[in-house]
Amino acid sequence: MSENTDTRTWPELAIGLYDRLTERNAEIVYNFDKFEVGIPSSTQADAKHALWKLQGSIRVTTRSGADS
């Protein structure tokens, strides 16, 4: 039986990309300016959302343990 490895969700895509890049000792940097995201109160389709706003930038840098 073959395993289905198709990416079906955004989190799966992000995890797969992160895994591939870190296997190659890549540095991952995310820059956000005036970042806004709606946080749902539940998983229901009609959930209310709280709007979170960050004024400025976020920098996330990650490296594999081999670089330490």
C-alpha positions, 0 to 999 in steps of 0.5 A: 500500500502506498502512502499519500504524501500530497500536501493538503493544508497550509500547515503541512506546506509550511512544515514540509518547507521548513524540514527541507530547508533545515536539512540543508542548514538553511537560515529561515527569516520572516519579516512582517511589517504592520502584521495583522491576523484574525484569530478565530474564537473556535473552529466553527465556520461562523466563529468570531475573530479577534484582530491582532495587530503588530506595528513593526517587524518580526524576525524569526531566524532558525538554524539547525543544531549543526550550526551551533 
